[in-house]
């Protein structure tokens, strides 16, 4: 999810599409939250890691 968020941010910035920029930020933040929860050993949705 983190990589997808970064790709959406880049595409949104290059082509000037603000909705992709917004979706990219949201996906990136969700990916970082899942990464942090998984790295602390807390299972999220039955999984310890997302990759």
Protein Blocks (a to p, Z undefined) as FASTA:
>chain_A
ZZmmmmmmmmmmmnopaklmmmmmmmmmmmmmmmmmmmnopaeehiabdZZ
